Amino acid sequence: MSDFNPSTNNKKHYDAIVIGGGIAGLTTALELAKKDKQVLILDAQDESKLGGLARSAFGGMALIGTPEQKRNGIKDNAKIALKDWHAFANFSPDDIFPKQWAKLYVERSYQDVYQYIKQLGVKFLPAVNWVERGLYSGGNSVPRYHVIWGTSLELVNKMLAAIAPFKDKNIHFGFNCKVSQLLKSDDVIIGCQDTNNNQYFANNTIVASGGFTGNLAKVKENWPKHFSPVPDNMLNGTHPSCDGAMHDEVSSIGGNITHLDKMWNYAAGIPDPKATFENKGLSLIPCKSALWLDSEGIRIGPEPMVTGFDTNELCRRMSEQKQGYAWQVLNWKIASKEFAVSGVDHNQMIRDKKFFTMLKETFFGNHRLVKQMQQESDHFIVANSVDELAEKMNALTATKAVKTEALQKTLDDYDAILARPSSQWNDDQIRRIEHARKWGADKLRTCKPHPIQDKKHGPFIAIKVAIISRKSLGGIQTNLHSQVVDDSAQPIKGLYAIGEAAGFGGGGASGEKSLEGTFLAGCILTAQQAAKSIN
């Protein structure tokens, strides 16, 4: 942080500087340009990365009261959604701003997110998915996860098309420019300085630099205290540029940073075979029908781990694995029906809008992706027998802890249940699979329960998974105008924070757990609130 007299500086002065060119930053810039404001976007990466993490994300959004929900017979409204939100958030009495942002989200997601991006030309798949249903209680009581047709890359492209007429006229860019300091004069933020000591000045400075989960040291430093210690082999599912440096800088000038121990990591990551930075991982969407086994090949229990109900709880239980990893064991039939990888690169049919090919893979199995993973990843093991599977699993670990007898017993015990009539399937994972299959969209992507050792559905597959970092749920605290506040809840003049940098609003709008899909939508919502309040 630096103090100086702006009257002695002759550099161009903007109405607003946006630090970060992700979806949040682009949305704010576009809305300010519509108000004929002069906006400078400073981004730490080159122009090809404009759009930030949304360029590679899947593009799901939690939305309330949409036509897609109504067409699918889903009765949803802000009251129902807020009850669900609070059931997962576990807010404290002190979470005034997070509660306000949660209420704003459920009340405005249709008008300010759904309708807004539809006007940009974005479309959604007709099916509404049901995620984060809650393990024992809470969670999404109805389906509300909408998938962008074209993934979030489509949103980036539509946003850039909307910005194009304003480029160089109202919206200006500075690429490969990492901001390191905020500039302050008389308790007002008047701009920023980059790592090359270049200074930029504006009436309003908007932090849109993302979260901190690309910085694994910071993730470990803020690891939830009620979890077991963070595993050493955690993967990076974000990007090193999301390092939390602006969180530290905002704190240094008096901004309030809250809930950094609240994160939205995922329980099933594998090393990216095409990694472009250290510890880069792929975030898997693990199969509901896969068995989660410990390092010895024994089913994790007593409650089985099942995807789609409580991601945070899956991460907590993964942190308990002493070796820092777990195995998912399944067969080819399950993988072809249920296996997926989050993000643009492994969902080409949605990204490239190949509707009929997508339907074909949905109905007949995505064998293409399973074969790709078999070829590319040593963490994705395929074997024709339990003996071979155990041997290949042990080849991937230093401890070689999997005993063939233990693995065989694990599979035999599970398959024995499924060999009975369905009226006698007494297993919580099977009950949850059956529940998921009652919803049409999930039935398309969830196998009918069958023995894993059923020869007609082989070969066997084992996937070695570890926790992978993803999103920050906490961050820079803001009021409903997206103004950064100090520890007395008073706004810091001239300073705003939006998107993940702001914990998607208020320094922690989701609380302890997200309903999923609140992130991309939260970027747009917080960005619009900032733009509305800047005159």
Helices and strands as residue ranges (DSSP letters): E 2-3, G 6-8, E 13-19, H 23-34, E 39-42, G 47-49, G 52-55, E 60-62, H 67-71, H 78-89, H 96-108, I 109-114, H 115-119, E 124-129, E 145-148, H 151-163, G 164-166, E 171-174, E 179-185, E 188-194, E 199-207, H 216-221, E 235-236, H 245-252, E 257-258, E 263-271, E 281-285, E 291-293, H 311-319, E 326-331, H 332-338, E 340-341, H 348-351, H 355-364, H 367-376, E 380-383, H 386-395, H 404-418, G 422-424, H 428-436, H 440-443, G 455-457, E 460-472, E 475-476, E 483-485, E 491-497, G 499-502, H 518-533
